[in-house]
Every structure is written in structure tokens, then in C-alpha cells.
Amino acid sequence: MSKTSRSKLTGAGFDLEKFLAAKTAEVNKGLDRLLPSEKCKPATIHRAMRYSLFAGGKRVRPALCIAAAEACGGKEADAIPLACAVECIHTYSLIHDDLPAMDDDDYRRGKLTNHKVFGEGIAVLAGDALLTAAFELAAKCKGWPRYGHQTIILELASASGSLQLIAGQVADLEGEGKTISAKELQYIHERKTSALLRCSVRLGGMSANCTAAQLKALTDFGYNVGLAFQVIDDILDVTQTSDKLGKTAGKDTKAQKATYPAIVGLQKSREIAERLTNRAFAALKPLGKGASALHGLAEYLLKRDR
Ligand code: GRG
């Protein structure tokens, strides 16, 4: 998103651009500190993990995690290990998704995909190692009175397991070339995309020892933002260039994937994304003024162009 278009989104008293830059810097520092260095033996795997982790992702999930923590009165420092954990899971899923056995892509985050640089074997292992690292970070986090380690680890496991992230990916793979209903498409989007975004905000709330009512608000917000995020992703795939996206544009159409634009058209897809974002805004009401960063992020995600 350009500087001008992003700054238009900043409401009174909240500078989204500054917020995103600051959180990205802190998350990058956290990832660098918490994960094995490139020199650590075996160096190849750590180079491969870091290659994709630091390839320039938007850090949407960590930013949502920290914003959720702050909305519930928590501290950024407490949320950072969990924000890093969700980014590790997200990056693992991208590395595996890009493999020839899955989406078979050569570019991601504007760079060659992991397997193109390190080979398929190391790319599989780099993904595995990032997934495992996420659970290590969760096991080492501080733990909170309402949310002990078991709850935190379960949260990550259910979002990334065979009933959510992997279920979505399986349904996505099996849906290629088939005509599927809008209901089935929503099933895929809820699992492939929304589950990890919802988990990110929930973990942020947990790191602030949030109340049950706050957690409910964050869950509703994350669910709707997550679905809107994927509808926008589908729209961008057909409206933006590969250069802008940092990955191959138009792949969904080529792979005959079910997407919102393919099923309901572009205009209706935009309306759906807007409706979902409005539901996300409404979910924030119980969190009051502290939720301005979450509000700003949801608006940014709706209007993003990459
Ligand atoms: C391999 C288990 C497994 C899952 C793969 C991530 C994924 C599921 C597939 C990749 C394709 C895709 C459309 C996923 C939905 C989630 C999504 C839109 C990912 C891209 O997220 P961004 O835009 O990426 O936040 P950056 O690179 O900015 O972090």
C-alpha cells in the first residue's frame, strides 16, 4: 500500500503507518532473538528458515496479536513471543504451499520461493522447523493467570491442525478444477485463512490476561477480519500484478481455484469484504477506545493493494 493511501486511513489520534512500522520492527527483533542464528549448526536449515521469515512479509498476524494485547491493557513485550509464534506458523504454511506438490510457485514475498533457493528437501524441513519453533516459543512464554501454557499451546495447535489450517488447505487442493458452492468456499476460507488470524488476536488477548468478554469480542473480530482478508486476497489475485503482490498473480484462475470473484464476481466480492469488515468493527465495541489499532488494521486490510 502506498504511503498516501495508507495515511488516508489513519483516524484522529491513531497513526496506522507508524503503528505498523513500529510493530514490524519489534517483531523482527523478536524473531531474530528467539530463533537460532544462521551460524547455528546445521547452518543450512537456519538460513532457510530465516530466508523466508525475513523475506518482507507484511507481519499482519503479529501486528494483530500485539494490537489485541494492547486493546486489553496488555504489554507489547508479553505479546511478542506469541506474535512471533504465529508468524512462524504462517511462514511455514507459505513455504509448504509454494512447494511443487502443492501450489508450485517460484515467487513469494517478492523473492524466489524457499525450495527454489534451498531445494525441496530443505524447504520441507524449514517449514517443519518453523512450525515446531512456534510451539517452542509458546512453551517458553510467560503464561498468565487465566491462560496457562496448556491453553496457549492448544490455541496454536487447534488453529494450525487438521481441523483448521490443514483442513482448509486440503479442501483447497481437492476443490481445484471443481465447481464448489459459496458455502464450501466459506468453509475453506474459515480454515485456510481466518483460523490463524483469529488465533493471532486471541493469543494477543490472552497475553494481556483478558476477560472472557474481551476474548469473545476478539474472537468475533478475528473471524470476520480473517474472512475479509481472504476475500481481498482473492480480489487482489485477479486485479494486481505479480510485481505488486510479490507472488505470481492470476494463479487462482489458472489453477481453476474456487474464489469469491470466480463465484460471485468482483463487485459482489468487494461488498462481501466490506460487510465482513463492518462486522469486525462492530465486534470491537466492548473493547472501547483501546481498540483503535485493531480498527485501523481492519480498515487497512480491507483497503490494501498487496
Ligand atoms: C501448507 C498447511 C499449509 C497451509 C497453506 C498459507 C496457505 C495455507 C496457503 C497460501 C495461499 C493462501 C491464499 C493462503 C491464505 C492465507 C493468505 C492470504 C496468506 C498470505 O498472507 P499475507 O498476505 O502474506 O499476510 P505475507 O507474505 O505478507 O506475510
py3Dmol code that shows the C-alpha trace and the ligand (Angstrom):
import py3Dmol

protein = """\
ATOM      1  CA  MET A   1       0.000   0.000   0.000  1.00  0.00           C
ATOM      2  CA  SER A   2       1.368   3.417  -0.936  1.00  0.00           C
ATOM      3  CA  LYS A   3       2.285   5.996   1.670  1.00  0.00           C
ATOM      4  CA  THR A   4      -0.535   8.306   0.572  1.00  0.00           C
ATOM      5  CA  SER A   5      -3.264   5.679   0.518  1.00  0.00           C
ATOM      6  CA  ARG A   6      -2.190   4.265   3.857  1.00  0.00           C
ATOM      7  CA  SER A   7      -2.005   7.637   5.568  1.00  0.00           C
ATOM      8  CA  LYS A   8      -5.609   8.345   4.425  1.00  0.00           C
ATOM      9  CA  LEU A   9      -6.675   5.506   6.655  1.00  0.00           C
ATOM     10  CA  THR A  10      -5.241   6.953   9.822  1.00  0.00           C
ATOM     11  CA  GLY A  11      -8.013   8.268  12.025  1.00  0.00           C
ATOM     12  CA  ALA A  12      -7.693  11.028  14.611  1.00  0.00           C
ATOM     13  CA  GLY A  13      -5.201  10.123  17.307  1.00  0.00           C
ATOM     14  CA  PHE A  14      -4.050   6.930  15.656  1.00  0.00           C
ATOM     15  CA  ASP A  15      -1.238   6.737  13.110  1.00  0.00           C
ATOM     16  CA  LEU A  16      -1.536   3.326  11.470  1.00  0.00           C
ATOM     17  CA  GLU A  17       1.597   3.688   9.376  1.00  0.00           C
ATOM     18  CA  LYS A  18       3.678   4.445  12.449  1.00  0.00           C
ATOM     19  CA  PHE A  19       1.995   1.612  14.370  1.00  0.00           C
ATOM     20  CA  LEU A  20       2.714  -0.970  11.636  1.00  0.00           C
ATOM     21  CA  ALA A  21       6.333   0.154  11.211  1.00  0.00           C
ATOM     22  CA  ALA A  22       6.973   0.060  14.970  1.00  0.00           C
ATOM     23  CA  LYS A  23       5.349  -3.359  15.466  1.00  0.00           C
ATOM     24  CA  THR A  24       7.128  -4.835  12.437  1.00  0.00           C
ATOM     25  CA  ALA A  25      10.472  -3.639  13.812  1.00  0.00           C
ATOM     26  CA  GLU A  26       9.769  -5.174  17.245  1.00  0.00           C
ATOM     27  CA  VAL A  27       8.564  -8.469  15.753  1.00  0.00           C
ATOM     28  CA  ASN A  28      11.643  -8.656  13.515  1.00  0.00           C
ATOM     29  CA  LYS A  29      13.850  -8.095  16.565  1.00  0.00           C
ATOM     30  CA  GLY A  30      11.905 -10.767  18.456  1.00  0.00           C
ATOM     31  CA  LEU A  31      12.221 -13.321  15.634  1.00  0.00           C
ATOM     32  CA  ASP A  32      15.929 -12.611  15.351  1.00  0.00           C
ATOM     33  CA  ARG A  33      16.436 -13.028  19.105  1.00  0.00           C
ATOM     34  CA  LEU A  34      14.194 -16.046  19.629  1.00  0.00           C
ATOM     35  CA  LEU A  35      15.220 -18.245  16.686  1.00  0.00           C
ATOM     36  CA  PRO A  36      18.587 -19.969  16.124  1.00  0.00           C
ATOM     37  CA  SER A  37      21.106 -17.814  14.244  1.00  0.00           C
ATOM     38  CA  GLU A  38      22.198 -18.524  10.665  1.00  0.00           C
ATOM     39  CA  LYS A  39      25.553 -19.691  12.003  1.00  0.00           C
ATOM     40  CA  CYS A  40      23.986 -22.282  14.270  1.00  0.00           C
ATOM     41  CA  LYS A  41      24.688 -25.818  13.051  1.00  0.00           C
ATOM     42  CA  PRO A  42      23.217 -27.142  10.791  1.00  0.00           C
ATOM     43  CA  ALA A  43      23.516 -23.700   9.187  1.00  0.00           C
ATOM     44  CA  THR A  44      21.552 -24.629   6.035  1.00  0.00           C
ATOM     45  CA  ILE A  45      18.278 -25.152   7.871  1.00  0.00           C
ATOM     46  CA  HIS A  46      18.611 -21.971   9.894  1.00  0.00           C
ATOM     47  CA  ARG A  47      19.498 -19.979   6.780  1.00  0.00           C
ATOM     48  CA  ALA A  48      16.445 -21.448   5.017  1.00  0.00           C
ATOM     49  CA  MET A  49      14.120 -20.644   7.950  1.00  0.00           C
ATOM     50  CA  ARG A  50      15.415 -17.096   8.164  1.00  0.00           C
ATOM     51  CA  TYR A  51      15.371 -16.615   4.383  1.00  0.00           C
ATOM     52  CA  SER A  52      11.570 -16.918   4.328  1.00  0.00           C
ATOM     53  CA  LEU A  53      10.957 -15.348   7.729  1.00  0.00           C
ATOM     54  CA  PHE A  54      12.804 -12.182   6.778  1.00  0.00           C
ATOM     55  CA  ALA A  55      11.707 -12.022   3.132  1.00  0.00           C
ATOM     56  CA  GLY A  56       9.484  -8.986   3.729  1.00  0.00           C
ATOM     57  CA  GLY A  57       6.082 -10.287   4.843  1.00  0.00           C
ATOM     58  CA  LYS A  58       3.536  -7.691   5.904  1.00  0.00           C
ATOM     59  CA  ARG A  59       3.507  -9.009   9.521  1.00  0.00           C
ATOM     60  CA  VAL A  60      -0.273  -8.713   9.627  1.00  0.00           C
ATOM     61  CA  ARG A  61      -0.766 -11.538  12.137  1.00  0.00           C
ATOM     62  CA  PRO A  62       1.858 -10.307  14.651  1.00  0.00           C
ATOM     63  CA  ALA A  63       0.521  -6.735  14.352  1.00  0.00           C
ATOM     64  CA  LEU A  64      -2.999  -8.008  15.084  1.00  0.00           C
ATOM     65  CA  CYS A  65      -1.693 -10.040  18.027  1.00  0.00           C
ATOM     66  CA  ILE A  66       0.052  -7.031  19.599  1.00  0.00           C
ATOM     67  CA  ALA A  67      -2.870  -4.679  18.854  1.00  0.00           C
ATOM     68  CA  ALA A  68      -5.225  -7.155  20.556  1.00  0.00           C
ATOM     69  CA  ALA A  69      -2.943  -7.334  23.597  1.00  0.00           C
ATOM     70  CA  GLU A  70      -2.836  -3.549  23.843  1.00  0.00           C
ATOM     71  CA  ALA A  71      -6.629  -3.308  23.377  1.00  0.00           C
ATOM     72  CA  CYS A  72      -6.966  -5.426  26.533  1.00  0.00           C
ATOM     73  CA  GLY A  73      -4.475  -3.367  28.520  1.00  0.00           C
ATOM     74  CA  GLY A  74      -1.521  -5.726  27.968  1.00  0.00           C
ATOM     75  CA  LYS A  75       2.123  -5.033  27.180  1.00  0.00           C
ATOM     76  CA  GLU A  76       3.767  -5.419  23.777  1.00  0.00           C
ATOM     77  CA  ALA A  77       6.710  -7.281  25.337  1.00  0.00           C
ATOM     78  CA  ASP A  78       4.403 -10.001  26.696  1.00  0.00           C
ATOM     79  CA  ALA A  79       2.717 -10.467  23.313  1.00  0.00           C
ATOM     80  CA  ILE A  80       5.939 -10.600  21.239  1.00  0.00           C
ATOM     81  CA  PRO A  81       6.783 -14.329  21.710  1.00  0.00           C
ATOM     82  CA  LEU A  82       3.229 -15.270  20.682  1.00  0.00           C
ATOM     83  CA  ALA A  83       3.243 -12.771  17.804  1.00  0.00           C
ATOM     84  CA  CYS A  84       6.484 -14.440  16.625  1.00  0.00           C
ATOM     85  CA  ALA A  85       4.930 -17.894  17.041  1.00  0.00           C
ATOM     86  CA  VAL A  86       2.006 -17.090  14.721  1.00  0.00           C
ATOM     87  CA  GLU A  87       4.380 -15.577  12.157  1.00  0.00           C
ATOM     88  CA  CYS A  88       6.453 -18.800  12.259  1.00  0.00           C
ATOM     89  CA  ILE A  89       3.320 -20.885  11.593  1.00  0.00           C
ATOM     90  CA  HIS A  90       2.227 -18.535   8.813  1.00  0.00           C
ATOM     91  CA  THR A  91       5.671 -18.642   7.156  1.00  0.00           C
ATOM     92  CA  TYR A  92       5.793 -22.446   7.413  1.00  0.00           C
ATOM     93  CA  SER A  93       2.417 -22.645   5.662  1.00  0.00           C
ATOM     94  CA  LEU A  94       3.619 -20.372   2.854  1.00  0.00           C
ATOM     95  CA  ILE A  95       6.836 -22.387   2.323  1.00  0.00           C
ATOM     96  CA  HIS A  96       4.879 -25.649   2.114  1.00  0.00           C
ATOM     97  CA  ASP A  97       2.113 -24.116  -0.003  1.00  0.00           C
ATOM     98  CA  ASP A  98       4.709 -22.986  -2.574  1.00  0.00           C
ATOM     99  CA  LEU A  99       6.174 -26.490  -2.999  1.00  0.00           C
ATOM    100  CA  PRO A 100       5.705 -28.265  -6.355  1.00  0.00           C
ATOM    101  CA  ALA A 101       3.469 -30.830  -4.619  1.00  0.00           C
ATOM    102  CA  MET A 102       1.091 -28.042  -3.604  1.00  0.00           C
ATOM    103  CA  ASP A 103       0.714 -24.668  -5.343  1.00  0.00           C
ATOM    104  CA  ASP A 104       4.085 -24.887  -7.137  1.00  0.00           C
ATOM    105  CA  ASP A 105       5.168 -21.260  -7.064  1.00  0.00           C
ATOM    106  CA  ASP A 106       8.515 -19.656  -7.869  1.00  0.00           C
ATOM    107  CA  TYR A 107       7.995 -16.337  -6.095  1.00  0.00           C
ATOM    108  CA  ARG A 108       6.862 -15.324  -2.628  1.00  0.00           C
ATOM    109  CA  ARG A 109       7.250 -12.040  -0.803  1.00  0.00           C
ATOM    110  CA  GLY A 110       8.978 -10.703  -3.930  1.00  0.00           C
ATOM    111  CA  LYS A 111      11.767 -13.289  -3.763  1.00  0.00           C
ATOM    112  CA  LEU A 112      12.394 -16.790  -5.094  1.00  0.00           C
ATOM    113  CA  THR A 113      10.472 -19.338  -3.048  1.00  0.00           C
ATOM    114  CA  ASN A 114      12.299 -21.353  -0.402  1.00  0.00           C
ATOM    115  CA  HIS A 115      12.558 -24.567  -2.432  1.00  0.00           C
ATOM    116  CA  LYS A 116      13.895 -22.639  -5.460  1.00  0.00           C
ATOM    117  CA  VAL A 117      16.820 -21.438  -3.338  1.00  0.00           C
ATOM    118  CA  PHE A 118      17.426 -24.342  -0.934  1.00  0.00           C
ATOM    119  CA  GLY A 119      15.866 -27.320  -2.735  1.00  0.00           C
ATOM    120  CA  GLU A 120      12.666 -29.172  -1.887  1.00  0.00           C
ATOM    121  CA  GLY A 121      14.069 -31.292   0.942  1.00  0.00           C
ATOM    122  CA  ILE A 122      15.384 -28.330   2.916  1.00  0.00           C
ATOM    123  CA  ALA A 123      12.215 -26.300   2.192  1.00  0.00           C
ATOM    124  CA  VAL A 124      10.052 -29.085   3.672  1.00  0.00           C
ATOM    125  CA  LEU A 125      12.328 -29.191   6.718  1.00  0.00           C
ATOM    126  CA  ALA A 126      12.434 -25.391   7.072  1.00  0.00           C
ATOM    127  CA  GLY A 127       8.622 -25.399   7.190  1.00  0.00           C
ATOM    128  CA  ASP A 128       8.613 -28.243   9.719  1.00  0.00           C
ATOM    129  CA  ALA A 129      11.207 -26.451  11.853  1.00  0.00           C
ATOM    130  CA  LEU A 130       9.242 -23.179  11.833  1.00  0.00           C
ATOM    131  CA  LEU A 131       6.063 -24.981  12.886  1.00  0.00           C
ATOM    132  CA  THR A 132       7.957 -26.693  15.705  1.00  0.00           C
ATOM    133  CA  ALA A 133       9.631 -23.421  16.713  1.00  0.00           C
ATOM    134  CA  ALA A 134       6.188 -21.850  17.178  1.00  0.00           C
ATOM    135  CA  PHE A 135       5.328 -24.425  19.844  1.00  0.00           C
ATOM    136  CA  GLU A 136       8.718 -23.968  21.496  1.00  0.00           C
ATOM    137  CA  LEU A 137       8.070 -20.220  21.737  1.00  0.00           C
ATOM    138  CA  ALA A 138       4.631 -20.890  23.216  1.00  0.00           C
ATOM    139  CA  ALA A 139       6.029 -23.363  25.741  1.00  0.00           C
ATOM    140  CA  LYS A 140       8.647 -20.802  26.818  1.00  0.00           C
ATOM    141  CA  CYS A 141       6.266 -17.834  27.080  1.00  0.00           C
ATOM    142  CA  LYS A 142       5.428 -16.296  30.424  1.00  0.00           C
ATOM    143  CA  GLY A 143       1.954 -17.825  30.955  1.00  0.00           C
ATOM    144  CA  TRP A 144      -0.905 -15.845  32.534  1.00  0.00           C
ATOM    145  CA  PRO A 145      -3.324 -16.498  35.430  1.00  0.00           C
ATOM    146  CA  ARG A 146      -6.320 -17.100  33.132  1.00  0.00           C
ATOM    147  CA  TYR A 147      -4.273 -18.637  30.324  1.00  0.00           C
ATOM    148  CA  GLY A 148      -1.604 -21.125  31.252  1.00  0.00           C
ATOM    149  CA  HIS A 149       0.787 -22.812  28.823  1.00  0.00           C
ATOM    150  CA  GLN A 150      -1.635 -25.628  28.060  1.00  0.00           C
ATOM    151  CA  THR A 151      -4.288 -23.155  26.851  1.00  0.00           C
ATOM    152  CA  ILE A 152      -1.787 -21.182  24.783  1.00  0.00           C
ATOM    153  CA  ILE A 153      -0.358 -24.304  23.133  1.00  0.00           C
ATOM    154  CA  LEU A 154      -3.824 -25.714  22.488  1.00  0.00           C
ATOM    155  CA  GLU A 155      -4.808 -22.443  20.825  1.00  0.00           C
ATOM    156  CA  LEU A 156      -1.901 -22.692  18.367  1.00  0.00           C
ATOM    157  CA  ALA A 157      -2.433 -26.426  17.801  1.00  0.00           C
ATOM    158  CA  SER A 158      -6.120 -26.136  17.006  1.00  0.00           C
ATOM    159  CA  ALA A 159      -5.626 -23.204  14.606  1.00  0.00           C
ATOM    160  CA  SER A 160      -2.851 -24.978  12.680  1.00  0.00           C
ATOM    161  CA  GLY A 161      -4.038 -28.598  12.840  1.00  0.00           C
ATOM    162  CA  SER A 162      -6.074 -30.915  10.641  1.00  0.00           C
ATOM    163  CA  LEU A 163      -9.396 -29.330  11.606  1.00  0.00           C
ATOM    164  CA  GLN A 164      -8.394 -25.759  10.685  1.00  0.00           C
ATOM    165  CA  LEU A 165      -5.357 -24.577   8.642  1.00  0.00           C
ATOM    166  CA  ILE A 166      -4.609 -28.009   7.203  1.00  0.00           C
ATOM    167  CA  ALA A 167      -8.318 -28.771   6.672  1.00  0.00           C
ATOM    168  CA  GLY A 168      -8.579 -25.567   4.623  1.00  0.00           C
ATOM    169  CA  GLN A 169      -5.537 -26.458   2.566  1.00  0.00           C
ATOM    170  CA  VAL A 170      -6.860 -29.994   1.909  1.00  0.00           C
ATOM    171  CA  ALA A 171     -10.263 -28.666   0.827  1.00  0.00           C
ATOM    172  CA  ASP A 172      -8.493 -26.065  -1.339  1.00  0.00           C
ATOM    173  CA  LEU A 173      -6.371 -28.720  -3.068  1.00  0.00           C
ATOM    174  CA  GLU A 174      -9.348 -31.036  -3.539  1.00  0.00           C
ATOM    175  CA  GLY A 175     -11.517 -28.191  -4.851  1.00  0.00           C
ATOM    176  CA  GLU A 176      -9.187 -27.328  -7.767  1.00  0.00           C
ATOM    177  CA  GLY A 177     -10.947 -27.629 -11.116  1.00  0.00           C
ATOM    178  CA  LYS A 178     -14.317 -28.318  -9.444  1.00  0.00           C
ATOM    179  CA  THR A 179     -17.390 -26.149  -9.133  1.00  0.00           C
ATOM    180  CA  ILE A 180     -17.969 -25.518  -5.465  1.00  0.00           C
ATOM    181  CA  SER A 181     -20.704 -23.599  -3.660  1.00  0.00           C
ATOM    182  CA  ALA A 182     -20.232 -20.303  -1.786  1.00  0.00           C
ATOM    183  CA  LYS A 183     -20.819 -22.295   1.433  1.00  0.00           C
ATOM    184  CA  GLU A 184     -17.959 -24.680   0.641  1.00  0.00           C
ATOM    185  CA  LEU A 185     -15.754 -21.726  -0.252  1.00  0.00           C
ATOM    186  CA  GLN A 186     -16.505 -20.164   3.120  1.00  0.00           C
ATOM    187  CA  TYR A 187     -15.511 -23.470   4.769  1.00  0.00           C
ATOM    188  CA  ILE A 188     -12.107 -23.220   3.031  1.00  0.00           C
ATOM    189  CA  HIS A 189     -11.579 -19.552   3.869  1.00  0.00           C
ATOM    190  CA  GLU A 190     -12.548 -20.005   7.505  1.00  0.00           C
ATOM    191  CA  ARG A 191      -9.884 -22.659   7.916  1.00  0.00           C
ATOM    192  CA  LYS A 192      -7.120 -21.720   5.474  1.00  0.00           C
ATOM    193  CA  THR A 193      -7.016 -18.054   6.434  1.00  0.00           C
ATOM    194  CA  SER A 194      -9.390 -16.923   9.153  1.00  0.00           C
ATOM    195  CA  ALA A 195      -8.340 -19.520  11.763  1.00  0.00           C
ATOM    196  CA  LEU A 196      -4.769 -18.189  12.091  1.00  0.00           C
ATOM    197  CA  LEU A 197      -5.837 -14.531  12.102  1.00  0.00           C
ATOM    198  CA  ARG A 198      -8.423 -15.288  14.788  1.00  0.00           C
ATOM    199  CA  CYS A 199      -5.803 -17.229  16.740  1.00  0.00           C
ATOM    200  CA  SER A 200      -3.418 -14.238  16.471  1.00  0.00           C
ATOM    201  CA  VAL A 201      -5.842 -11.814  18.088  1.00  0.00           C
ATOM    202  CA  ARG A 202      -6.981 -14.357  20.686  1.00  0.00           C
ATOM    203  CA  LEU A 203      -3.360 -15.023  21.693  1.00  0.00           C
ATOM    204  CA  GLY A 204      -2.770 -11.274  21.935  1.00  0.00           C
ATOM    205  CA  GLY A 205      -5.731 -11.018  24.292  1.00  0.00           C
ATOM    206  CA  MET A 206      -4.506 -13.991  26.324  1.00  0.00           C
ATOM    207  CA  SER A 207      -1.086 -12.357  26.700  1.00  0.00           C
ATOM    208  CA  ALA A 208      -2.945  -9.488  28.392  1.00  0.00           C
ATOM    209  CA  ASN A 209      -4.789 -11.942  30.660  1.00  0.00           C
ATOM    210  CA  CYS A 210      -8.027 -10.682  29.061  1.00  0.00           C
ATOM    211  CA  THR A 211     -11.507 -11.364  30.440  1.00  0.00           C
ATOM    212  CA  ALA A 212     -13.903 -13.875  28.843  1.00  0.00           C
ATOM    213  CA  ALA A 213     -15.935 -10.979  27.383  1.00  0.00           C
ATOM    214  CA  GLN A 214     -12.815  -9.426  25.835  1.00  0.00           C
ATOM    215  CA  LEU A 215     -11.801 -12.800  24.388  1.00  0.00           C
ATOM    216  CA  LYS A 216     -15.260 -13.205  22.835  1.00  0.00           C
ATOM    217  CA  ALA A 217     -15.005  -9.749  21.225  1.00  0.00           C
ATOM    218  CA  LEU A 218     -11.536 -10.581  19.851  1.00  0.00           C
ATOM    219  CA  THR A 219     -12.744 -13.949  18.539  1.00  0.00           C
ATOM    220  CA  ASP A 220     -15.630 -12.359  16.603  1.00  0.00           C
ATOM    221  CA  PHE A 221     -13.330  -9.631  15.322  1.00  0.00           C
ATOM    222  CA  GLY A 222     -10.635 -12.106  14.218  1.00  0.00           C
ATOM    223  CA  TYR A 223     -13.115 -14.396  12.485  1.00  0.00           C
ATOM    224  CA  ASN A 224     -14.592 -11.577  10.383  1.00  0.00           C
ATOM    225  CA  VAL A 225     -11.278  -9.853   9.643  1.00  0.00           C
ATOM    226  CA  GLY A 226      -9.844 -13.238   8.658  1.00  0.00           C
ATOM    227  CA  LEU A 227     -12.624 -13.924   6.174  1.00  0.00           C
ATOM    228  CA  ALA A 228     -12.448 -10.378   4.766  1.00  0.00           C
ATOM    229  CA  PHE A 229      -8.655 -10.786   4.406  1.00  0.00           C
ATOM    230  CA  GLN A 230      -9.099 -13.851   2.175  1.00  0.00           C
ATOM    231  CA  VAL A 231     -11.854 -12.259   0.052  1.00  0.00           C
ATOM    232  CA  ILE A 232      -9.490  -9.313  -0.550  1.00  0.00           C
ATOM    233  CA  ASP A 233      -6.644 -11.758  -1.283  1.00  0.00           C
ATOM    234  CA  ASP A 234      -8.846 -13.390  -3.957  1.00  0.00           C
ATOM    235  CA  ILE A 235      -9.682  -9.964  -5.419  1.00  0.00           C
ATOM    236  CA  LEU A 236      -6.008  -8.904  -5.500  1.00  0.00           C
ATOM    237  CA  ASP A 237      -5.068 -12.130  -7.269  1.00  0.00           C
ATOM    238  CA  VAL A 238      -7.145 -11.022 -10.270  1.00  0.00           C
ATOM    239  CA  THR A 239      -6.662  -7.250 -10.098  1.00  0.00           C
ATOM    240  CA  GLN A 240      -2.967  -6.769  -9.229  1.00  0.00           C
ATOM    241  CA  THR A 241       0.332  -7.536 -10.932  1.00  0.00           C
ATOM    242  CA  SER A 242       2.856 -10.132  -9.747  1.00  0.00           C
ATOM    243  CA  ASP A 243       5.302  -7.280  -9.062  1.00  0.00           C
ATOM    244  CA  LYS A 244       2.873  -5.582  -6.718  1.00  0.00           C
ATOM    245  CA  LEU A 245       1.930  -8.806  -4.910  1.00  0.00           C
ATOM    246  CA  GLY A 246       5.454 -10.250  -4.679  1.00  0.00           C
ATOM    247  CA  LYS A 247       3.999 -13.589  -5.827  1.00  0.00           C
ATOM    248  CA  THR A 248       2.553 -14.881  -9.086  1.00  0.00           C
ATOM    249  CA  ALA A 249      -0.718 -13.053  -9.787  1.00  0.00           C
ATOM    250  CA  GLY A 250      -3.635 -14.789 -11.541  1.00  0.00           C
ATOM    251  CA  LYS A 251      -2.668 -18.204 -10.157  1.00  0.00           C
ATOM    252  CA  ASP A 252      -6.111 -18.938  -8.724  1.00  0.00           C
ATOM    253  CA  THR A 253      -7.786 -18.560 -12.126  1.00  0.00           C
ATOM    254  CA  LYS A 254      -5.074 -20.619 -13.822  1.00  0.00           C
ATOM    255  CA  ALA A 255      -5.391 -23.415 -11.256  1.00  0.00           C
ATOM    256  CA  GLN A 256      -9.214 -23.191 -11.601  1.00  0.00           C
ATOM    257  CA  LYS A 257      -9.485 -22.457  -7.912  1.00  0.00           C
ATOM    258  CA  ALA A 258     -12.758 -21.512  -6.335  1.00  0.00           C
ATOM    259  CA  THR A 259     -12.551 -17.878  -5.240  1.00  0.00           C
ATOM    260  CA  TYR A 260     -15.110 -15.210  -4.390  1.00  0.00           C
ATOM    261  CA  PRO A 261     -14.541 -13.277  -7.667  1.00  0.00           C
ATOM    262  CA  ALA A 262     -14.956 -16.546  -9.616  1.00  0.00           C
ATOM    263  CA  ILE A 263     -18.199 -17.436  -7.837  1.00  0.00           C
ATOM    264  CA  VAL A 264     -19.910 -14.084  -7.222  1.00  0.00           C
ATOM    265  CA  GLY A 265     -17.904 -11.597  -9.353  1.00  0.00           C
ATOM    266  CA  LEU A 266     -15.632  -8.698  -8.355  1.00  0.00           C
ATOM    267  CA  GLN A 267     -18.249  -6.143  -7.333  1.00  0.00           C
ATOM    268  CA  LYS A 268     -20.113  -8.556  -5.047  1.00  0.00           C
ATOM    269  CA  SER A 269     -16.790  -9.768  -3.611  1.00  0.00           C
ATOM    270  CA  ARG A 270     -15.893  -6.194  -2.642  1.00  0.00           C
ATOM    271  CA  GLU A 271     -19.286  -5.794  -0.982  1.00  0.00           C
ATOM    272  CA  ILE A 272     -18.771  -9.033   0.962  1.00  0.00           C
ATOM    273  CA  ALA A 273     -15.323  -7.889   2.168  1.00  0.00           C
ATOM    274  CA  GLU A 274     -16.816  -4.583   3.286  1.00  0.00           C
ATOM    275  CA  ARG A 275     -19.703  -6.305   5.096  1.00  0.00           C
ATOM    276  CA  LEU A 276     -17.296  -8.620   6.929  1.00  0.00           C
ATOM    277  CA  THR A 277     -15.096  -5.666   7.914  1.00  0.00           C
ATOM    278  CA  ASN A 278     -18.134  -3.823   9.272  1.00  0.00           C
ATOM    279  CA  ARG A 279     -18.964  -6.908  11.356  1.00  0.00           C
ATOM    280  CA  ALA A 280     -15.369  -6.862  12.628  1.00  0.00           C
ATOM    281  CA  PHE A 281     -15.730  -3.184  13.594  1.00  0.00           C
ATOM    282  CA  ALA A 282     -18.980  -3.970  15.441  1.00  0.00           C
ATOM    283  CA  ALA A 283     -17.273  -6.782  17.358  1.00  0.00           C
ATOM    284  CA  LEU A 284     -14.787  -4.253  18.776  1.00  0.00           C
ATOM    285  CA  LYS A 285     -17.464  -2.249  20.639  1.00  0.00           C
ATOM    286  CA  PRO A 286     -16.949  -3.973  24.051  1.00  0.00           C
ATOM    287  CA  LEU A 287     -13.224  -3.121  23.880  1.00  0.00           C
ATOM    288  CA  GLY A 288     -13.851   0.645  23.715  1.00  0.00           C
ATOM    289  CA  LYS A 289     -11.230   3.203  22.690  1.00  0.00           C
ATOM    290  CA  GLY A 290      -8.316   0.847  23.329  1.00  0.00           C
ATOM    291  CA  ALA A 291      -9.262  -0.987  20.138  1.00  0.00           C
ATOM    292  CA  SER A 292      -8.361   1.861  17.747  1.00  0.00           C
ATOM    293  CA  ALA A 293      -5.307  -0.032  16.424  1.00  0.00           C
ATOM    294  CA  LEU A 294      -7.436  -3.111  15.691  1.00  0.00           C
ATOM    295  CA  HIS A 295      -9.972  -0.866  13.953  1.00  0.00           C
ATOM    296  CA  GLY A 296      -7.201   0.775  11.898  1.00  0.00           C
ATOM    297  CA  LEU A 297      -5.713  -2.600  10.964  1.00  0.00           C
ATOM    298  CA  ALA A 298      -9.071  -3.963   9.800  1.00  0.00           C
ATOM    299  CA  GLU A 299      -9.576  -0.890   7.639  1.00  0.00           C
ATOM    300  CA  TYR A 300      -6.046  -1.167   6.232  1.00  0.00           C
ATOM    301  CA  LEU A 301      -6.596  -4.851   5.416  1.00  0.00           C
ATOM    302  CA  LEU A 302      -9.810  -4.019   3.560  1.00  0.00           C
ATOM    303  CA  LYS A 303      -8.146  -1.280   1.502  1.00  0.00           C
ATOM    304  CA  ARG A 304      -4.750  -2.910   0.969  1.00  0.00           C
ATOM    305  CA  ASP A 305      -3.393  -3.343  -2.541  1.00  0.00           C
ATOM    306  CA  ARG A 306      -0.797  -6.071  -1.921  1.00  0.00           C
TER     307      ARG A 306
END
"""
ligand_1 = """\
29
GRG
C 0.623 -25.770 3.715
C -0.630 -26.317 5.840
C -0.443 -25.470 4.670
C -1.276 -24.432 4.524
C -1.148 -23.475 3.471
C -0.989 -20.263 3.660
C -1.710 -21.273 2.862
C -2.235 -22.469 3.552
C -1.776 -21.141 1.546
C -1.157 -19.994 0.815
C -2.101 -19.349 -0.094
C -3.159 -18.553 0.586
C -4.027 -17.743 -0.270
C -3.325 -18.617 1.877
C -4.335 -17.918 2.641
C -3.671 -17.081 3.624
C -3.001 -15.927 2.945
C -3.832 -14.950 2.218
C -1.690 -15.853 3.013
C -0.904 -14.685 2.587
O -0.786 -13.884 3.741
P -0.127 -12.440 3.729
O -0.739 -11.627 2.619
O 1.376 -12.790 3.356
O -0.215 -11.875 5.088
P 2.730 -12.046 3.804
O 3.758 -12.581 2.839
O 2.564 -10.568 3.697
O 3.004 -12.493 5.202
"""
view = py3Dmol.view(width=600, height=400)
view.addModel(protein, "pdb")
view.setStyle({"model": 0}, {"cartoon": {"style": "trace"}})
view.addModel(ligand_1, "xyz")
view.setStyle({"model": 1}, {"stick": {}})
view.zoomTo()
view.show()
